Amino acid sequence: MVAAIKLRNDYTEASLQKVLRTVEDAEQRKRLRALCAIYGGSTNAKAAEQAGVTPQVIRDWILRFNENGPDGLKTHKPTGRKPKLNEFKLIELSSIIREKLLKGSNNRVVRKQVVGLVSDEFGILLNETTIGRIIRDKIDLKIG
């Protein structure tokens, strides 16, 4: 059997409960409550049962807490996939659209033209809906 990982000694059950009262994130509160129980003498297995998780999850929380304190138990939102058109490509696309597609028009851009333009200039395939969102939200042009 592997020995349980000890919690850091610069916190106590009482000090962690003070922190717990200031936390708004429900998931972080749940994690802190489990660690409070362990500081109070509960086993990892009992704390896991009370929190509705496995002892392995409690172990992971202890490692995160030992490394970063209460902030290590915050809920982290995933960052998602990086956009195919980064900031520099968007600036370049904006200037290309304004030079090539807006000359002589009534300041309206046709998505199908921009799909071909993005494919030709950057080698990136995007559908018309995505191009429409980019033009509307990032480049701030009217879509035709």
C-alpha positions in Angstrom: 0.0 0.0 0.0 1.3 3.5 -0.9 1.6 6.0 1.9 -0.9 8.9 1.7 0.5 12.3 0.6 0.6 14.7 3.5 -1.1 18.1 3.2 1.1 21.2 3.5 1.6 22.4 7.0 1.1 26.1 6.6 -2.7 25.6 6.7 -5.0 24.2 9.4 -8.6 23.1 9.3 -9.6 26.5 10.7 -7.5 28.6 8.3 -8.8 26.6 5.3 -12.4 27.1 6.5 -11.7 30.9 6.5 -10.6 30.7 2.9 -13.6 28.5 2.1 -16.0 31.2 3.2 -14.5 33.6 0.7 -14.6 31.3 -2.3 -17.5 31.7 -4.8 -16.7 28.8 -7.2 -18.8 25.8 -6.1 -16.3 23.2 -7.4 -13.4 24.8 -5.6 -15.5 24.9 -2.4 -16.2 21.2 -2.7 -12.5 20.5 -3.1 -11.6 22.8 -0.1 -14.3 21.1 2.0 -12.7 17.7 1.3 -9.3 19.0 2.4 -10.8 20.6 5.5 -12.1 17.1 6.4 -8.6 15.6 6.0 -7.1 18.4 8.1 -9.7 17.6 10.7 -8.6 13.9 10.9 -10.7 12.3 8.2 -9.1 9.7 5.9 -8.7 10.4 2.2 -11.2 7.6 1.5 -13.8 9.1 3.8 -13.2 12.6 2.3 -13.6 11.1 -1.2 -16.9 9.5 -0.2 -18.2 12.8 1.3 -17.2 14.7 -1.8 -18.6 12.1 -4.2 -15.2 11.4 -5.9 -12.6 8.6 -5.8 -9.6 8.6 -3.5 -7.4 9.1 -6.5 -9.2 12.4 -7.2 -8.6 13.5 -3.6 -4.9 12.6 -4.1 -4.8 14.8 -7.2 -6.5 17.7 -5.2 -3.9 17.3 -2.5 -1.1 17.6 -5.0 -2.6 20.7 -6.6 -3.2 22.2 -3.1 0.3 21.5 -1.9 1.8 23.1 -5.0 -0.4 26.2 -5.4 -2.5 26.5 -2.2 -6.2 27.2 -2.4 -5.8 28.8 -5.9 -4.6 25.4 -7.2 -8.1 24.1 -6.6 -9.8 26.6 -8.8 -11.9 25.4 -11.7 -9.9 26.0 -14.9 -11.9 26.5 -18.1 -10.3 24.8 -21.2 -8.8 27.3 -23.6 -10.1 25.5 -26.7 -8.6 25.1 -30.1 -6.4 27.9 -31.5 -8.1 29.8 -34.4 -7.0 29.0 -37.9 -6.7 32.7 -38.7 -4.5 34.3 -36.1 -4.5 38.1 -35.3 -1.9 38.8 -38.0 -3.8 36.9 -40.7 -7.0 38.7 -39.8 -5.3 42.0 -40.2 -3.9 40.9 -43.5 -7.3 39.5 -44.6 -9.0 42.7 -43.6 -6.7 44.8 -45.8 -7.0 42.3 -48.7 -10.8 42.4 -48.5 -10.8 46.2 -48.4 -8.4 46.4 -51.4 -9.7 43.7 -53.7 -13.4 43.1 -52.8 -14.7 46.4 -51.7 -13.5 48.5 -54.7 -16.6 49.7 -56.6 -19.0 47.8 -54.3 -21.4 49.2 -51.7 -19.2 48.1 -48.8 -20.7 44.6 -48.8 -18.7 41.5 -48.9 -19.8 38.2 -50.4 -18.8 35.2 -48.2 -18.2 32.9 -51.1 -15.6 35.3 -52.5 -13.9 35.5 -49.1 -13.8 31.7 -48.8 -11.9 31.5 -52.0 -9.6 34.4 -51.0 -8.7 32.8 -47.6 -8.0 29.5 -49.4 -5.8 31.2 -52.1 -3.9 33.5 -49.7 -3.5 31.4 -46.6 -4.2 27.8 -47.7 -6.9 27.5 -45.1 -10.3 26.0 -45.8 -13.2 27.6 -43.9 -16.9 27.3 -44.6 -19.1 30.3 -45.5 -20.7 30.4 -42.0 -17.3 30.7 -40.3 -16.2 33.3 -42.8 -19.4 35.3 -42.2 -18.7 35.3 -38.4 -15.1 36.4 -39.0 -16.2 39.2 -41.3 -19.0 40.4 -39.0 -17.3 40.0 -35.6 -13.5 40.4 -36.2 -13.3 42.5 -39.3 -16.5 44.5 -38.8 -17.8 44.6 -42.3 -21.3 44.0 -43.8 -22.0 40.7 -45.3 -23.8 40.3 -48.5 
